[in-house]
């Protein structure tokens, strides 16, 4: 069976404030640990009222304190926003607090708008991303005799790095550096197969990894029936429509008819971004996962289940975990 992991958006809703979103993330991680998920990641987003994970390393400390064994990490840190030394210090500290449980996924997008990038007080230079990744590797390695500057307490923690991507650039870099690769097909699926081919064809073994390890991001929403799952999925569909409108809103409760909410243009754009989503009952999800893994050869799936109600989100992830034992055919919803 393919390994299953979770990317949580730490969603703020119109009834749950930021503290509630953070506590819900921690609660979900504890349940995910019991259900057998391998990893629980959160991502760096800025200036988004509906996402509470901007201070990503702090959020991971909160989640780590509420769990025992599940790997936790960033999916990802937008490295051009930061000094690699600062990120090494933060994630090295996490590695000391939660030994052998920390992952550090790295992306080169800003994770926000350009005005906010300037407010971060760092010139966002995506061109330096490969060099920044290698600098991080240096800070996490064992300190050398006479080394003047060290990332304390990161030196010697060897925190495993991942390259994240939504195009073929990240695939090429991950292959060259011999790092695991995660493709963001949960919002940018068009180049998924090309990126996986490039990564596997060009992979060079490294001290961290001796063979390619490809993770595929996918939206999966499960409920007791296909109909209810489709209704729950309208929360995410509205979220994408609001992105196109330039509206940074809280997560919205599901509605009965998404066609009353979005325009034909918004529907087309959202459907392009969500085309690999799997939505349905446990059996429908099992079939969808089976087709996706057969097509991509994914070693691991990083699952987003963007459900408004916390109890319903827990149920979705529980059914997804159970779906590994189901094998009935069904449809993948686009």
C-alpha positions, 0 to 999 in steps of 0.5 A: 500500500502507498504511504499516506501523509497529510498537508493541513492548511490550518484553516480559520473559519467564520466560527473558528479563530486562529487559536481554534485552527491551531488546536484543530491542527494539533488534534487532527495530527494526534488522530492521524498518528492513530490512523497510521499516517506517515507525516503531518505537514503544514505550509508557509502562507502569509497575509491570508486571513484564512490560514494560520500557519505563517509562523510555520516552525512555531505551529510545528512545535505546537503540533509536535507537543501533541503527538508522539510518533508521526513525522511533522514538517513543513510542506513547505518553507518558502526558502527565498523569503528567509536566511537559510541560517535562520531556517536551520536554527528553527528546524534544528531546534525542532529536531532537538525537541522531536528527534527523528520526526522532523521534515523540511520541505522547501519551495521557491515561491513566495507563498504570498503577494508581492507587497507582503514579500516586501513587508517580510524585509527580504528580497525574494530571489528565486534564482538563488534557491539551489544555492540556498538549499545547499547552504541549508545542507551545510548548516545541518551537517556536522560542524567542522573543526575551526568552523567560525559560524554554526547553526546552533543547535542545528549542526549535526541534526541532519534534518532531511530536506525535501524539494517541493515543486509545481513545475519541472524546475524542482524535479530537476533540482531534486534529482541533481541533489539526490533529495526526495521530491513532492509535486503539488498536483493538489493545485497545479496538476498539469506538469505532474507526469513530466516532472515525475519522469524528469526526477526519476530519469535524472536522479543521482544518489546522495548521502540522504537518499539512495533512490528516487522517492516521489510524493504526489499531492492530492485533494481527497475528500471522503464522507459516508456517501458520494453525495455528501463528499461532493457537498463537503468539496464545495468549501474548497471549490469556493476557496479557489473561486475566491482566489480568482476574485482576489478575496482572502476570505475565511473557509466557508461552510459547504453549500448544496449547489456550487453552480450558484456560487461561481461563474463559468470562468471561475468554474473552468479555472478551478476545475483545471487546478482541482482536476485530480481531486478524489471525492466520494465514499470510502470505496470511491476514494479507494478506487481513485487512489488506486488509479492515481498510484497506478498512473504515477507510481507514487511512493507516497501521497500527501493529502489535502482534505479541505473540509470546513467542519473539524469533525467532518474533516476528521471523518474524511481522514479516517475514511481515507485511511480505511480506504486502503482496505477497500477495493470497489470501483468508483469515479474521480471527481474533477 
